[in-house]
Amino acid sequence: MNWALAHRIASIAAVQAHRDLGIDRTQYVHVHRALGAADVIGMAQPMPRLFGVYFSPADKGPAVMLNASLNAVTQRHTAAHELGHHRLGHRTAADEELDPALRWGNGSWPEEEKTAEAFAAWFLMPLPAVRAALERICGGRPSSPEHVYRVARELGTSYAGTVRHLVNLRLLDAGRADQWSKIPPAGLRSSLAGGTSLPAHAQVHVITAASAGQTVYADAGDVLVLHLENAVFDVLPKGLQPWTSDGATPLASAVVSDELPPGGQGLIEVAVPTHGAALRLTVVREAPRAGVDETWPA
């Protein structure tokens, strides 16, 4: 099976899963919640050299074990991959590579792994959600790698995976995707944050006028940056603090801390001189899951 066929199979399966599990295809996909809706037991613990494991019904499942040491974005992808194994009727499977991108495009992927990997992309990045994000960010098709990075932040996906999937959705040509996939995300993060240096794990979430009413899913250490002239954070909830960048073009910023518990949320208000009213949005702490699913945030 080649990747094109794997994506055809996976795209159909993902749409069916969205329908069966009550997923809103226009928004951020809550994959851990979807596991519960699919009656798949979820567990997470540190696992050296393992992304995750799917246990089929034949092996006392359905259940998934996720690596609790992964960052939130990678763990979300892993959860979607394992859900793909379940929805596609696969056997028990262990994902042993630390970075599946290292194997992307070569012949070392078994067929069931190809379709589960493709399912993860289609499940986390449904076309309506991608189009809505692109409309907010750039008014349509992406014209810079920064646009793709911002789409990834809105959808809770990796930059590299989002570049690849935009090609599958025919929203980005393969040549440009090949160029952009070679750009380190660290440079994009720094650029969006005004040229500042950032910790390796920190993601950057850009706030614009189009962010009004939206929800930002961020983990501790992530930075929210205002791309609005003369705007300032007027109200920050507990767990977010003003952050001063050391970049060439300092921007009004705030950083998420551990004071915002996993699953916790708060209201942000931004004062914009050109607006009559404050711009309001919500921030939710999206942290890696650990332990059993009964303890996971709803």
C-alpha positions in Angstrom: 0.0 0.0 0.0 1.4 3.4 -0.9 0.7 6.6 1.1 -1.8 7.9 -1.4 -4.1 4.9 -0.8 -3.5 5.1 2.9 -4.7 8.7 2.9 -7.8 7.8 0.9 -8.7 5.1 3.4 -7.9 7.3 6.4 -9.7 10.3 5.1 -13.0 8.4 4.9 -12.4 6.7 8.3 -11.7 10.1 9.9 -14.9 11.7 8.6 -16.9 8.6 9.9 -15.2 8.9 13.3 -16.0 12.6 13.5 -19.7 11.8 12.8 -19.9 8.9 15.2 -18.1 10.6 18.0 -19.8 13.9 17.8 -16.7 15.9 16.7 -17.2 19.5 15.5 -15.2 19.5 12.3 -14.9 23.3 12.3 -12.8 23.5 15.5 -9.9 22.2 17.5 -10.4 18.4 17.9 -10.4 17.1 21.5 -8.7 13.8 20.8 -8.5 12.5 24.4 -12.2 13.2 24.8 -12.8 11.3 21.6 -11.1 8.2 23.0 -13.7 8.1 25.8 -16.5 8.7 23.3 -15.2 5.7 21.4 -15.2 3.6 24.6 -11.4 3.2 24.4 -9.7 3.1 27.8 -7.0 5.7 28.0 -3.8 5.5 30.1 -0.5 7.4 30.1 2.8 6.8 31.7 6.5 7.5 30.9 7.6 4.9 28.3 11.2 5.1 27.0 11.3 4.6 23.2 7.6 4.3 22.9 5.1 6.8 21.6 2.1 4.7 22.5 0.5 1.3 22.4 -3.0 0.2 21.1 -4.6 -2.9 22.7 -7.2 -4.5 20.4 -10.4 -6.1 21.8 -8.6 -9.5 21.3 -6.0 -8.4 23.8 -8.4 -7.2 26.5 -9.0 -3.8 24.8 -9.9 -1.5 23.3 -7.3 0.5 25.2 -4.4 2.9 24.5 -1.3 3.5 26.5 0.3 6.9 25.8 3.8 8.1 26.7 3.3 10.7 29.4 6.7 12.1 28.7 5.7 13.5 25.3 4.8 17.1 24.8 1.1 17.9 24.4 1.2 18.2 20.6 3.1 14.9 20.1 0.9 13.1 22.6 -2.2 14.4 20.8 -0.9 13.0 17.6 -0.1 9.7 19.2 -3.6 9.5 20.7 -5.1 10.1 17.3 -2.8 7.5 15.7 -3.9 4.9 18.3 -7.6 5.9 17.8 -7.0 5.2 14.1 -5.8 1.7 14.9 -9.1 1.2 16.8 -11.4 2.7 14.2 -9.7 0.8 11.4 -10.0 -2.5 13.2 -6.3 -3.1 13.5 -4.5 -5.6 15.7 -2.6 -4.6 18.9 0.3 -2.3 17.9 3.2 -0.6 19.6 4.7 2.5 18.1 8.4 2.2 19.0 10.1 5.0 17.1 10.7 8.2 19.0 10.2 10.3 15.8 7.9 8.8 13.1 8.9 11.7 10.8 12.3 10.0 10.5 10.6 7.2 8.6 8.2 9.3 6.6 8.0 8.5 2.9 10.2 5.3 2.9 9.1 1.7 2.7 9.5 0.8 6.3 5.9 1.5 7.4 3.6 -1.6 7.7 0.2 -1.0 6.0 -1.7 -0.7 9.3 0.8 1.9 10.6 0.5 3.9 7.3 -3.3 4.1 7.6 -3.2 4.9 11.4 -0.7 7.6 10.8 -2.7 9.1 7.9 -5.9 8.8 10.1 -4.2 11.0 12.8 -3.7 13.8 10.3 -7.2 13.7 8.9 -8.8 13.3 12.4 -6.9 16.3 14.0 -7.0 18.5 10.9 -10.4 18.2 9.2 -10.8 20.4 6.2 -13.4 22.8 7.7 -11.2 23.5 10.7 -8.2 24.1 8.5 -10.1 26.4 6.2 -11.5 28.4 9.2 -8.0 28.7 10.7 -6.5 29.9 7.4 -9.3 32.4 6.9 -8.6 33.9 10.3 -4.8 33.9 9.8 -4.3 34.9 6.2 -7.6 35.2 4.5 -7.3 31.9 2.6 -4.2 30.0 1.3 -1.0 30.3 3.3 1.7 32.4 1.7 4.4 32.0 4.4 5.6 29.2 6.7 4.6 31.4 9.6 1.0 31.0 8.4 1.3 27.3 8.6 2.9 27.4 12.1 0.0 29.5 13.3 -2.5 27.0 11.8 -0.7 24.2 13.7 -1.1 26.2 16.9 -4.8 26.7 16.4 -5.3 22.9 15.7 -2.8 21.6 18.2 -0.7 19.8 15.6 3.0 19.8 14.7 4.4 22.2 12.1 5.8 19.5 9.9 2.6 17.4 10.0 0.6 20.5 9.2 2.8 21.3 6.2 2.3 17.7 4.9 -1.4 17.8 5.5 -2.0 21.0 3.6 -0.7 19.3 0.6 -3.2 16.4 1.1 -5.9 19.0 1.3 -4.7 20.7 -1.8 -4.2 24.0 0.0 -0.4 24.0 -0.5 1.7 22.9 -3.5 4.2 20.1 -3.0 7.2 22.3 -4.1 6.5 25.0 -1.6 5.8 22.4 1.1 9.1 20.8 0.5 10.9 24.1 1.0 8.9 25.0 4.1 9.3 21.6 5.7 13.0 22.3 5.9 12.6 25.5 7.9 13.2 24.9 11.7 10.1 25.8 13.7 12.4 27.6 16.2 13.0 30.3 13.7 9.3 30.7 13.0 8.6 31.0 16.7 11.2 33.6 17.2 10.0 35.6 14.2 6.4 35.6 15.4 7.6 36.7 18.9 9.5 39.7 17.6 12.9 38.1 17.2 13.2 37.0 20.8 14.9 33.8 22.0 12.6 31.2 23.4 12.9 28.0 25.4 13.0 24.9 23.1 9.7 23.7 24.3 7.8 27.0 24.1 5.1 27.5 21.5 4.0 30.9 20.3 0.3 31.8 19.9 -0.4 34.9 17.9 -3.3 37.1 19.0 -4.9 39.3 16.3 -8.3 41.0 15.9 -9.5 37.7 14.4 -8.8 36.0 17.7 -11.9 37.6 19.3 -14.1 34.9 20.8 -11.6 32.1 20.0 -10.0 29.6 22.4 -6.2 29.3 22.7 -5.0 25.9 23.7 -1.6 26.3 25.3 0.7 24.5 27.8 3.0 25.9 30.5 5.9 27.9 29.0 3.9 28.8 25.9 3.9 32.5 25.0 0.9 34.5 23.7 1.9 37.5 21.5 -0.2 40.4 20.4 0.0 41.3 16.8 -2.1 44.4 17.2 -0.7 47.9 17.1 -0.5 49.5 20.6 -2.6 46.8 22.1 -1.9 45.6 25.7 -3.2 42.7 27.9 -5.8 44.4 30.1 -6.9 41.3 32.0 -4.9 38.1 32.4 -6.3 35.1 34.4 -4.3 33.4 37.2 -1.6 31.3 35.5 -0.7 33.9 32.9 1.8 36.6 33.5 3.2 39.5 31.4 6.3 38.4 29.6 9.1 40.7 28.3 10.9 39.6 25.2 14.5 40.4 24.4 13.8 40.6 20.6 14.7 43.4 18.2 11.0 44.2 18.0 9.5 43.7 21.4 5.8 42.7 21.4 3.2 42.7 24.2 3.4 39.1 25.4 2.2 36.8 28.2 3.5 33.4 29.3 1.5 30.5 30.6 2.6 29.0 34.0 1.9 25.9 36.0 -0.5 28.0 38.1 -3.0 27.3 35.4 -3.8 23.6 36.0 -4.2 21.1 33.2 -7.6 21.6 31.7 -8.0 24.9 33.5 -9.2 27.9 31.6 -9.4 31.7 32.0 -10.6 34.8 30.2 -8.2 37.2 28.5 -9.0 40.8 27.7 -6.9 42.8 25.3 -7.2 46.6 25.1 -6.9 47.8 21.6 -6.9 51.6 21.0 -8.6 51.3 17.6 -11.5 49.2 19.1 -14.3 50.5 21.1 -14.5 47.4 23.3 -11.9 45.0 24.7 -11.0 41.9 22.6 -11.9 38.8 24.6 -10.7 35.3 24.2 -10.2 32.2 26.3 -7.1 30.3 27.2 -7.2 26.6 28.1 -4.2 24.6 29.5 -3.6 21.7 27.2 -1.0 19.6 29.0 0.1 16.0 28.4 -2.1 13.4 30.0 -0.8 11.1 32.8 -2.3 8.3 34.8 -5.7 6.8 34.0 -8.3 8.6 31.9 -10.7 9.1 34.9 -8.2 11.7 36.1 -7.8 13.5 32.7 -9.3 16.9 32.2 -12.7 16.7 30.5 
